[in-house]
Amino acid sequence: MSEFMGLIKGHYEAKQGGFLPGGGSLHSAMTPHGPDADCFEKASKAKLEPERIADGTMAFMFESSLSLAVTKWGLKTCGCLDEDYYKCWEPLQAHFTPTSRSPTEPK
């Protein structure tokens, strides 16, 4: 599945400072993606209750079972490709502990 997202106005909380209005992102099938490390950590520690997010923001996303691709212009000519896109995940910390068991899990 391919996913294309664009930001029309406002901000995108999952990529602070790196996804500006007028920008778009394409994640092709089997491409890892998700919120940046800071957004993940904040959301993981937040109190679980209803909250408003992204007031004043307008974004869109669509998914397709078809393979989507960026044109040569988008990759080379326009000069807007974020070559450091992957770096937003470098600070991610591992939180998985395979030996930890939930109190409700059978032993």
NORHUHU-V165616 format. One record per pair of residues at least 6 apart in sequence whose C-alpha atoms are under 7 Angstrom apart, sorted by the first residue. I is the first residue (numbers start at 1). J is the second residue. Records with the same first field share a line. If there is no record, write none. Layout:
BEGIN
I=J / J
END
This chain:
BEGIN
1=28 / 29 / 63 / 64 / 65 / 66
2=27 / 28 / 29 / 63 / 64 / 65 / 66 / 67 / 68
3=26 / 27 / 28 / 61 / 62 / 63 / 64
4=25 / 26 / 27 / 61 / 62 / 63
5=24 / 25 / 26 / 60 / 61 / 62
6=22 / 23 / 24 / 25 / 59 / 60 / 61
7=20 / 21 / 22 / 23 / 24 / 58 / 59 / 60
8=21 / 22 / 58 / 59
9=21 / 57 / 58
10=21 / 56 / 57 / 58
11=20 / 54 / 57
12=19
13=39
14=35 / 36 / 39
15=35 / 36
28=67 / 68
29=67
36=88 / 89
37=88 / 89 / 91 / 92
75=81
END
